[in-house]
């Protein structure tokens, strides 16, 4: 089975259908993955770009963004490193009103056994009870 890395813009064309020709092509690629004809890979950075673009450019609410990203991550024959961490970050992004990247870093820290962070962003990290913000 062929393996293909999928970039942010392919997901965005499919999710937004703002370019119908490219959205259809992306749809065929994902259909091929679902049917086992191709193996797809993407990265945590691609997911972060998707979240940022859907929020900042398309103005979608967090719950819709999380739903779309979860559909991506649940696509058969599509792999993304850190998918478990990404699911946790999405949940925190939606329910704790924390920027997605900050939510991702919370779980990255946890997985490394870290509970202290040097940051000036008390607004977001302060919402996580087990995170200690280091005073600078």
Residue pairs with C-beta under 8 A, 6 or more apart in sequence:
1 36
1 37
1 38
1 39
1 77
2 37
2 38
2 39
3 38
3 39
3 40
3 41
4 29
4 38
4 39
4 40
4 41
5 40
5 41
5 42
5 43
6 29
6 40
6 41
6 42
6 46
6 78
7 42
7 46
8 46
8 49
8 50
8 53
10 22
10 26
10 29
11 26
11 42
11 46
11 50
11 72
12 18
12 50
12 53
12 54
13 19
13 22
13 23
13 25
13 26
14 23
14 26
14 27
14 30
15 50
15 54
15 68
16 23
16 54
16 58
17 23
29 38
29 40
30 40
30 75
30 78
32 38
33 39
33 40
33 75
33 76
33 77
33 78
34 75
34 76
34 77
36 76
36 77
38 77
39 77
39 78
39 79
40 75
40 77
40 78
40 79
41 78
41 79
41 80
42 72
42 78
42 79
42 80
43 80
43 81
44 80
44 81
44 82
44 85
44 86
44 104
46 80
47 69
47 72
47 73
47 80
47 86
48 100
48 101
48 104
50 65
50 68
50 69
50 72
51 65
51 69
51 93
51 100
52 100
52 101
54 60
54 64
54 65
54 68
55 62
55 65
55 100
60 68
62 93
62 94
62 97
63 94
65 93
66 90
66 91
66 93
66 94
69 86
69 90
70 87
70 90
72 78
72 80
73 80
73 83
73 86
73 87
80 86
85 104
85 107
85 108
85 111
86 104
88 103
88 107
89 100
89 103
89 104
89 106
89 107
90 100
90 103
92 98
92 103
92 106
92 107
92 128
93 99
93 100
93 103
96 103
96 127
96 128
97 127
98 106
98 124
98 125
98 127
98 128
99 124
102 121
102 124
102 125
103 124
105 117
106 125
106 128
106 131
109 115
109 117
109 131
110 130
115 130
115 131
115 132
116 131
116 132
116 133
116 134
117 125
117 131
117 132
117 133
117 134
118 133
118 134
118 136
119 125
119 133
119 134
120 136
122 133
125 131
125 133
126 133
